[in-house]
Amino acid sequence: MVDPTPALDAQQARKAPSQPASSPASPSGPSTQPIATSAAAAAGEPAVGAATPKPLKRTPLYDLHVGLGAKMVPFAGFEMPVQYPTGITAEHKAVREKAGLFDVSHMGEFIVRGPQAVAFVNHVTTNDVAALRPGQAQYSTILRENGTIVDDCLVYRADDRVLMVVNGSNIDKDFAHISRYVGDFEATLDDISDRVALLALQGPEAAKILQQHTDTDLSRIKYYEFATGTVAGVEKVYISRTGYTGEDGFEVYFPSEHAPTIWNALTASGEVTPAGLGARDSLRLEMGMALYGNDLDDTTTPLEASLGWLVKMKKGDFVGRDALAKQKEGGITRKLVGFTTAERSFPRHGYPVFVNGVPSGEIRSGTMSPTLGIPIGTAYVPPTSAAEGSALEIEIRGRRIPATVVKMPFYKNGSRLS
């Protein structure tokens, strides 16, 4: 496996300091800094006494999005397209039925090298990186010592390095956190986020369309596997069969200066619909996929967030393991569940949730499912009310309406599941 970009040169990346975890770097408790993880939150007024917000960044495709008539919004510190003139529903439908293309270049990428690269990433994530073969990827979480979630991430194992992909809103926080531990390993940690672009081609026709522009046999790349190849004449591209929609699809990583070339090649035939953050959010929610800042944050643990399957206790020590072991023994006090309502009222993030008339939290994610035509959402509830079929109440505009806990994913016919 070779570098997908010259940006991986150590002189061009932000490097982690070589210091052991025991040195005084950053606190291990939950962060107290607010993180804007949605368009609405990112656009809010700063709190009294808050630091001046950083100027918004732009992806390499900003001008292209504006030229297409996209509605640009603040998201994760970037100006990002929330939708195009086609509209969120049409973009959502295109991904479910054919193919859509997302610019997700706001995501963060860290490269780990060295003889103990795998051991280091295994220590700062909950899944078992050592179980991966070169060319395989996995979904995982990064924890604090107290077991709460710093971020969720993707981990790619190559022959001579490991690539970690993190949420754009958490790049600086994640890098500072895991840098605390790199000094205990024969490994180096570099942040290459500013020099890498990421496009996601998603939908049942994604493989057919991408195959027209690459020399790599995509049929040989299975789900959560990746390879290096040429796409639209651009060499050393990471081609990953992963996504955030529940449909078949690919995420491609490459030097940021080539973003217009690859975008234009994939959309030239008219078979691919440009899709924005709005469709990405409704697609992922239909599949019950978590969004950091909504379903996950610095106060939740994987066990509470129904992500226990990402925690491999038998692999040995990792950051947060002791705290999770104690929580597993003592039991959780809340659990993330999916719900639907019979009424067509729109369940929005932050609306109150009640169990047996008692306040139990708030909606973490909610939308009117474009595919199913019903309201869907997620919320944390007591474990005794987390079983499928349990009754809840959602307060919408001062009125409580009944809701029912359902098993996720809400949408069960995605091409990724068939």
Secondary structure, 3 states (H helix, E strand, C coil): CCCCCHHHCHHHCEECCCCCCCCCCCCCCCCCCCCCCCHHHHCCCCCCCCCCCCCCEECCCHHHHHHCCCEEEEECCEEEEEECCCCHHHHHHHHHHCCEEEECCCCEEEEEECCCHHHHHHHHCCCCHHHCCCCEEEEEEEECCCCCEEEEEEEEECCCEEEEEECHHHHHHHHHHHHHHHCCCCCEEEECHHHEEEEEEECCCHHHHHHCCECCCHHHCCCCEEEEEEECCEEEEEEECCCCCCCCEEEEEEEHHHHHHHHHHHHCCCCCEECCHHHHHHHHHHCCCCCECCCECCCCCCCCCCCHHHCCHHHCCCCCHHHHHHHHHHCCCCEEEEEEECCCCCCCCCCEEEECCEEEEEEEEEEECCCCCCEEEEEEECHHHCCCCCEEEEEECCEEEEEEEECCCCCCCCCCCC
